Amino acid sequence: MKYLGRGWQYTVYEIGNNRVFKKYNTRFQAYSIMFLQCFPYIHYPLWKFPQYHAGCKNTALGSIKKIKETKMDLSLFGNPKILNDLDYEQDNVIPLRRYFKTLSLEEGKRTIDEFVVFNQMLVKNSLIDKSFLIGKNYGVNAQGKVILIDIGELYSAPESIKKQLALKPWDIGYVTSTIPKRFRRYFVQEMNTHLCI
């Protein structure tokens, strides 16, 4: 297995056959990535790491359960194969943060338009990505379609979805910084226009 990367919840490995394996992090792995990413620990203090870890795990457990129960086409989520309560395999796709770097301004805008339509469809089906983290949580599959690749932070309760949309999580630096600057204003504008409550 080839190591590809690590987030707060998962470590990702390439396993061949155009598939990846997403292994849920141990406590040590999770704390290590939090330690690296949260400096200077003002907004994410060290003493809250256990709380963050527990929250991430509970969210992942609930999200995997939602994927198991959904009637939606699993290709929209990279054809995940759930291996246990937390770990899964998935199609190996191009993350949008990498894909956007290859696009002209007009191509990028078309991709953002597709992203917006895709998320409108997810909202209608009561299953959304918590943060709409465009560059990291979404990718482009072999057919050139935008899909959701991070299935560890899904919301499905109507009140949770309504609350997230009202918060406009797409309009914060953590999210917009995952795509090139030339696309950010258009991204926020289109999300505000089409997904805002």
TABEL-V354074 format. One record per pair of residues at least 12 apart in sequence whose C-alpha atoms are under 10 Angstrom apart, sorted by the first residue. I is the first residue (numbers start at 1). J is the second residue. D is the distance in whole Angstrom. If there is no record, write none. Layout:
# TABEL-V354074
i=I j=J d=D
i=I j=J d=D
This chain:
# TABEL-V354074
i=1 j=13 d=6
i=1 j=14 d=6
i=1 j=15 d=5
i=1 j=16 d=8
i=1 j=20 d=9
i=1 j=21 d=9
i=2 j=14 d=5
i=2 j=15 d=7
i=2 j=16 d=9
i=2 j=20 d=9
i=2 j=21 d=10
i=3 j=15 d=9
i=3 j=20 d=10
i=3 j=21 d=10
i=4 j=20 d=9
i=4 j=21 d=10
i=4 j=22 d=10
i=5 j=22 d=10
i=6 j=22 d=9
i=6 j=23 d=9
i=6 j=24 d=10
i=6 j=25 d=8
i=6 j=29 d=9
i=6 j=30 d=9
i=6 j=33 d=7
i=7 j=24 d=10
i=7 j=25 d=8
i=7 j=29 d=9
i=7 j=30 d=8
i=7 j=32 d=10
i=7 j=33 d=7
i=7 j=34 d=9
i=7 j=37 d=10
i=7 j=136 d=10
i=8 j=24 d=9
i=8 j=25 d=8
i=8 j=27 d=10
i=8 j=29 d=8
i=8 j=30 d=5
i=8 j=31 d=8
i=8 j=32 d=9
i=8 j=33 d=6
i=8 j=34 d=7
i=8 j=37 d=9
i=8 j=52 d=9
i=8 j=53 d=8
i=8 j=56 d=8
i=8 j=57 d=10
i=9 j=22 d=9
i=9 j=23 d=8
i=9 j=24 d=6
i=9 j=25 d=6
i=9 j=26 d=9
i=9 j=27 d=10
i=9 j=29 d=9
i=9 j=30 d=7
i=9 j=33 d=9
i=9 j=53 d=8
i=9 j=56 d=6
i=9 j=57 d=7
i=9 j=59 d=10
i=9 j=60 d=8
i=9 j=86 d=10
i=9 j=150 d=10
i=9 j=152 d=7
i=9 j=153 d=9
i=10 j=22 d=6
i=10 j=23 d=5
i=10 j=24 d=5
i=10 j=25 d=5
i=10 j=26 d=9
i=10 j=29 d=9
i=10 j=30 d=8
i=10 j=60 d=10
i=10 j=86 d=9
i=10 j=87 d=8
i=10 j=88 d=10
i=10 j=150 d=9
i=10 j=152 d=8
i=11 j=23 d=5
i=11 j=24 d=6
i=11 j=25 d=6
i=11 j=26 d=10
i=11 j=29 d=9
i=11 j=30 d=9
i=11 j=87 d=10
i=12 j=24 d=9
i=12 j=25 d=10
i=12 j=88 d=10
i=12 j=89 d=9
i=13 j=89 d=9
i=13 j=92 d=10
i=14 j=89 d=10
i=14 j=90 d=10
i=14 j=91 d=10
i=14 j=92 d=8
i=15 j=89 d=9
i=15 j=90 d=10
i=15 j=92 d=9
i=16 j=91 d=10
i=16 j=92 d=9
i=17 j=91 d=9
i=17 j=92 d=9
i=18 j=90 d=9
i=18 j=91 d=6
i=18 j=92 d=5
i=18 j=93 d=8
i=18 j=142 d=10
i=19 j=78 d=9
i=19 j=79 d=10
i=19 j=80 d=9
i=19 j=89 d=7
i=19 j=90 d=5
i=19 j=91 d=4
i=19 j=92 d=5
i=19 j=93 d=8
i=20 j=78 d=10
i=20 j=80 d=10
i=20 j=88 d=9
i=20 j=89 d=6
i=20 j=90 d=5
i=20 j=91 d=6
i=20 j=92 d=5
i=20 j=93 d=9
i=21 j=80 d=10
i=21 j=81 d=9
i=21 j=83 d=10
i=21 j=87 d=8
i=21 j=88 d=6
i=21 j=89 d=4
i=21 j=90 d=7
i=21 j=91 d=9
i=21 j=92 d=9
i=22 j=80 d=10
i=22 j=82 d=10
i=22 j=83 d=10
i=22 j=86 d=9
i=22 j=87 d=6
i=22 j=88 d=5
i=22 j=89 d=6
i=22 j=90 d=8
i=22 j=150 d=10
i=23 j=83 d=10
i=23 j=86 d=8
i=23 j=87 d=5
i=23 j=88 d=7
i=23 j=89 d=9
i=24 j=57 d=9
i=24 j=60 d=9
i=24 j=85 d=10
i=24 j=86 d=6
i=24 j=87 d=6
i=24 j=88 d=9
i=24 j=152 d=10
i=25 j=53 d=10
i=25 j=57 d=9
i=25 j=86 d=10
i=25 j=87 d=10
i=26 j=53 d=10
i=27 j=49 d=10
i=27 j=50 d=9
i=27 j=53 d=7
i=27 j=54 d=9
i=27 j=57 d=10
i=30 j=49 d=9
i=30 j=50 d=10
i=30 j=52 d=9
i=30 j=53 d=7
i=30 j=56 d=10
i=31 j=46 d=9
i=31 j=49 d=7
i=31 j=50 d=8
i=31 j=52 d=9
i=31 j=53 d=8
i=34 j=46 d=9
i=34 j=49 d=7
i=34 j=52 d=9
i=34 j=53 d=9
i=35 j=49 d=9
i=56 j=152 d=8
i=56 j=153 d=8
i=57 j=86 d=8
i=57 j=152 d=9
i=57 j=153 d=10
i=58 j=86 d=10
i=58 j=152 d=10
i=58 j=153 d=9
i=59 j=130 d=10
i=59 j=151 d=10
i=59 j=152 d=7
i=59 j=153 d=6
i=59 j=154 d=7
i=59 j=155 d=9
i=60 j=85 d=9
i=60 j=86 d=7
i=60 j=87 d=10
i=60 j=150 d=10
i=60 j=151 d=8
i=60 j=152 d=4
i=60 j=153 d=6
i=60 j=154 d=8
i=61 j=84 d=10
i=61 j=85 d=6
i=61 j=86 d=6
i=61 j=87 d=10
i=61 j=152 d=8
i=61 j=153 d=9
i=61 j=154 d=10
i=62 j=85 d=9
i=62 j=86 d=9
i=62 j=152 d=8
i=62 j=153 d=8
i=62 j=154 d=8
i=62 j=155 d=9
i=62 j=156 d=10
i=63 j=85 d=10
i=63 j=86 d=9
i=63 j=127 d=9
i=63 j=129 d=10
i=63 j=150 d=10
i=63 j=151 d=6
i=63 j=152 d=5
i=63 j=153 d=6
i=63 j=154 d=5
i=63 j=155 d=7
i=63 j=156 d=9
i=64 j=80 d=10
i=64 j=82 d=8
i=64 j=84 d=9
i=64 j=85 d=7
i=64 j=86 d=7
i=64 j=87 d=9
i=64 j=88 d=9
i=64 j=151 d=7
i=64 j=152 d=7
i=64 j=153 d=9
i=64 j=154 d=8
i=65 j=82 d=9
i=65 j=85 d=8
i=65 j=86 d=9
i=65 j=152 d=10
i=65 j=154 d=10
i=66 j=127 d=8
i=66 j=151 d=9
i=66 j=152 d=10
i=66 j=154 d=8
i=66 j=155 d=9
i=66 j=156 d=8
i=67 j=80 d=9
i=67 j=81 d=10
i=67 j=82 d=9
i=67 j=127 d=9
i=67 j=151 d=8
i=67 j=152 d=10
i=67 j=154 d=9
i=68 j=80 d=9
i=68 j=81 d=9
i=68 j=82 d=8
i=70 j=125 d=9
i=70 j=126 d=10
i=70 j=127 d=9
i=71 j=125 d=9
i=72 j=122 d=9
i=72 j=125 d=8
i=72 j=127 d=10
i=74 j=147 d=10
i=74 j=148 d=10
i=75 j=90 d=10
i=75 j=91 d=9
i=75 j=141 d=9
i=75 j=145 d=10
i=75 j=147 d=8
i=75 j=148 d=9
i=75 j=149 d=10
i=76 j=118 d=9
i=76 j=122 d=10
i=76 j=141 d=9
i=76 j=145 d=9
i=76 j=146 d=8
i=76 j=147 d=5
i=76 j=148 d=6
i=76 j=149 d=8
i=77 j=90 d=8
i=77 j=91 d=9
i=77 j=138 d=9
i=77 j=139 d=9
i=77 j=141 d=10
i=77 j=146 d=10
i=77 j=147 d=6
i=77 j=148 d=5
i=77 j=149 d=6
i=77 j=150 d=8
i=77 j=151 d=7
i=78 j=90 d=5
i=78 j=91 d=5
i=78 j=92 d=8
i=78 j=93 d=8
i=78 j=138 d=10
i=78 j=139 d=9
i=78 j=140 d=9
i=78 j=141 d=7
i=78 j=142 d=10
i=78 j=146 d=10
i=78 j=147 d=7
i=78 j=148 d=7
i=78 j=149 d=6
i=78 j=150 d=9
i=78 j=151 d=10
i=79 j=91 d=6
i=79 j=92 d=10
i=79 j=149 d=9
i=80 j=149 d=9
i=80 j=151 d=9
i=86 j=152 d=8
i=87 j=152 d=10
i=88 j=151 d=10
i=90 j=149 d=8
i=90 j=150 d=10
i=91 j=141 d=8
i=91 j=142 d=9
i=91 j=149 d=9
i=92 j=139 d=9
i=92 j=140 d=10
i=92 j=141 d=8
i=92 j=142 d=9
i=92 j=149 d=9
i=93 j=138 d=9
i=93 j=139 d=6
i=93 j=140 d=6
i=93 j=141 d=5
i=93 j=142 d=7
i=93 j=144 d=10
i=93 j=146 d=10
i=93 j=147 d=9
i=93 j=149 d=8
i=94 j=136 d=10
i=94 j=138 d=9
i=94 j=139 d=5
i=94 j=140 d=5
i=94 j=141 d=7
i=94 j=142 d=9
i=94 j=144 d=9
i=94 j=146 d=10
i=94 j=149 d=10
i=95 j=134 d=9
i=95 j=135 d=6
i=95 j=136 d=6
i=95 j=137 d=7
i=95 j=138 d=6
i=95 j=139 d=4
i=95 j=140 d=6
i=95 j=141 d=9
i=95 j=146 d=9
i=95 j=147 d=9
i=95 j=148 d=10
i=95 j=149 d=8
i=96 j=111 d=9
i=96 j=112 d=10
i=96 j=115 d=10
i=96 j=133 d=10
i=96 j=134 d=7
i=96 j=135 d=5
i=96 j=136 d=7
i=96 j=137 d=8
i=96 j=138 d=6
i=96 j=139 d=5
i=96 j=140 d=7
i=96 j=146 d=8
i=96 j=147 d=9
i=96 j=178 d=8
i=96 j=179 d=8
i=97 j=133 d=10
i=97 j=134 d=7
i=97 j=135 d=4
i=97 j=136 d=6
i=97 j=137 d=9
i=97 j=138 d=8
i=97 j=139 d=8
i=97 j=177 d=9
i=97 j=178 d=6
i=97 j=179 d=5
i=97 j=180 d=8
i=98 j=135 d=8
i=98 j=136 d=9
i=98 j=139 d=9
i=98 j=140 d=10
i=98 j=178 d=9
i=98 j=179 d=8
i=98 j=180 d=9
i=99 j=111 d=10
i=99 j=135 d=9
i=99 j=139 d=8
i=99 j=140 d=8
i=99 j=179 d=9
i=100 j=112 d=10
i=100 j=135 d=8
i=100 j=178 d=10
i=100 j=179 d=7
i=100 j=180 d=7
i=100 j=183 d=9
i=101 j=179 d=8
i=101 j=180 d=7
i=103 j=180 d=10
i=104 j=182 d=10
i=104 j=183 d=10
i=105 j=182 d=7
i=105 j=183 d=7
i=105 j=186 d=10
i=106 j=183 d=9
i=108 j=179 d=10
i=108 j=180 d=10
i=108 j=182 d=9
i=108 j=183 d=7
i=108 j=186 d=9
i=108 j=187 d=9
i=109 j=182 d=10
i=109 j=183 d=7
i=109 j=184 d=10
i=109 j=186 d=7
i=109 j=187 d=8
i=109 j=190 d=10
i=111 j=140 d=9
i=111 j=144 d=10
i=111 j=145 d=9
i=111 j=146 d=8
i=111 j=187 d=10
i=112 j=134 d=9
i=112 j=146 d=9
i=112 j=183 d=8
i=112 j=184 d=10
i=112 j=186 d=8
i=112 j=187 d=6
i=112 j=188 d=10
i=112 j=190 d=8
i=112 j=191 d=9
i=113 j=186 d=9
i=113 j=187 d=8
i=113 j=190 d=7
i=113 j=191 d=9
i=113 j=194 d=10
i=114 j=145 d=8
i=114 j=146 d=7
i=114 j=147 d=10
i=115 j=132 d=10
i=115 j=134 d=8
i=115 j=138 d=9
i=115 j=139 d=10
i=115 j=145 d=9
i=115 j=146 d=6
i=115 j=147 d=8
i=115 j=148 d=10
i=115 j=187 d=9
i=115 j=190 d=10
i=115 j=191 d=9
i=116 j=132 d=10
i=116 j=146 d=10
i=116 j=187 d=9
i=116 j=190 d=7
i=116 j=191 d=6
i=116 j=192 d=10
i=116 j=193 d=10
i=116 j=194 d=7
i=116 j=195 d=8
i=117 j=146 d=10
i=117 j=191 d=10
i=117 j=194 d=9
i=117 j=195 d=9
i=118 j=145 d=9
i=118 j=146 d=7
i=118 j=147 d=8
i=118 j=148 d=9
i=119 j=132 d=8
i=119 j=146 d=10
i=119 j=147 d=9
i=119 j=148 d=9
i=119 j=191 d=9
i=119 j=194 d=10
i=119 j=195 d=8
i=120 j=191 d=10
i=120 j=194 d=8
i=120 j=195 d=7
i=122 j=148 d=10
i=122 j=156 d=10
i=123 j=155 d=10
i=123 j=156 d=9
i=123 j=158 d=9
i=123 j=161 d=8
i=123 j=162 d=9
i=123 j=165 d=9
i=123 j=195 d=9
i=125 j=156 d=8
i=126 j=154 d=10
i=126 j=155 d=8
i=126 j=156 d=5
i=126 j=157 d=7
i=126 j=158 d=7
i=126 j=160 d=10
i=126 j=161 d=7
i=127 j=154 d=6
i=127 j=155 d=6
i=127 j=156 d=5
i=127 j=157 d=8
i=127 j=158 d=9
i=127 j=161 d=8
i=128 j=148 d=9
i=128 j=151 d=9
i=128 j=153 d=8
i=128 j=154 d=5
i=128 j=155 d=5
i=128 j=156 d=7
i=128 j=157 d=10
i=128 j=160 d=10
i=128 j=161 d=7
i=128 j=164 d=9
i=128 j=165 d=10
i=129 j=148 d=8
i=129 j=149 d=10
i=129 j=150 d=8
i=129 j=151 d=7
i=129 j=152 d=8
i=129 j=153 d=6
i=129 j=154 d=5
i=129 j=155 d=6
i=129 j=156 d=9
i=129 j=161 d=9
i=129 j=164 d=9
i=130 j=151 d=10
i=130 j=152 d=9
i=130 j=153 d=6
i=130 j=154 d=6
i=130 j=155 d=6
i=130 j=156 d=10
i=130 j=160 d=9
i=130 j=161 d=8
i=130 j=164 d=7
i=130 j=165 d=9
i=130 j=169 d=8
i=130 j=170 d=10
i=131 j=153 d=8
i=131 j=154 d=9
i=131 j=155 d=10
i=131 j=164 d=8
i=131 j=165 d=9
i=131 j=167 d=10
i=131 j=168 d=9
i=131 j=169 d=5
i=131 j=170 d=7
i=131 j=171 d=10
i=131 j=172 d=10
i=131 j=174 d=9
i=131 j=175 d=8
i=132 j=148 d=9
i=132 j=153 d=10
i=132 j=164 d=10
i=132 j=165 d=10
i=132 j=168 d=9
i=132 j=169 d=7
i=132 j=170 d=6
i=132 j=171 d=10
i=132 j=175 d=7
i=132 j=176 d=10
i=132 j=191 d=10
i=133 j=148 d=10
i=133 j=150 d=9
i=133 j=169 d=8
i=133 j=170 d=7
i=133 j=172 d=10
i=133 j=174 d=8
i=133 j=175 d=5
i=133 j=176 d=8
i=133 j=177 d=10
i=133 j=178 d=8
i=133 j=179 d=10
i=134 j=148 d=9
i=134 j=170 d=8
i=134 j=175 d=7
i=134 j=176 d=8
i=134 j=177 d=9
i=134 j=178 d=7
i=134 j=179 d=7
i=134 j=187 d=9
i=135 j=175 d=7
i=135 j=176 d=8
i=135 j=177 d=8
i=135 j=178 d=5
i=135 j=179 d=6
i=135 j=180 d=9
i=136 j=148 d=9
i=136 j=149 d=8
i=136 j=150 d=8
i=136 j=175 d=9
i=136 j=178 d=7
i=136 j=179 d=9
i=137 j=149 d=5
i=137 j=150 d=5
i=137 j=151 d=8
i=137 j=152 d=9
i=137 j=153 d=9
i=137 j=175 d=10
i=137 j=178 d=10
i=138 j=150 d=7
i=138 j=151 d=10
i=162 j=196 d=9
i=162 j=197 d=7
i=163 j=197 d=9
i=164 j=196 d=9
i=164 j=197 d=10
i=165 j=191 d=10
i=165 j=192 d=9
i=165 j=195 d=7
i=165 j=196 d=6
i=165 j=197 d=6
i=166 j=192 d=10
i=166 j=195 d=9
i=166 j=196 d=6
i=166 j=197 d=6
i=167 j=196 d=9
i=167 j=197 d=9
i=168 j=188 d=9
i=168 j=191 d=8
i=168 j=192 d=7
i=168 j=195 d=9
i=168 j=196 d=7
i=168 j=197 d=9
i=169 j=188 d=10
i=169 j=191 d=10
i=170 j=184 d=10
i=170 j=187 d=8
i=170 j=188 d=7
i=170 j=191 d=7
i=170 j=192 d=9
i=171 j=184 d=9
i=171 j=185 d=9
i=171 j=187 d=9
i=171 j=188 d=6
i=171 j=189 d=9
i=171 j=191 d=9
i=171 j=192 d=8
i=172 j=188 d=9
i=175 j=188 d=10
i=176 j=188 d=8
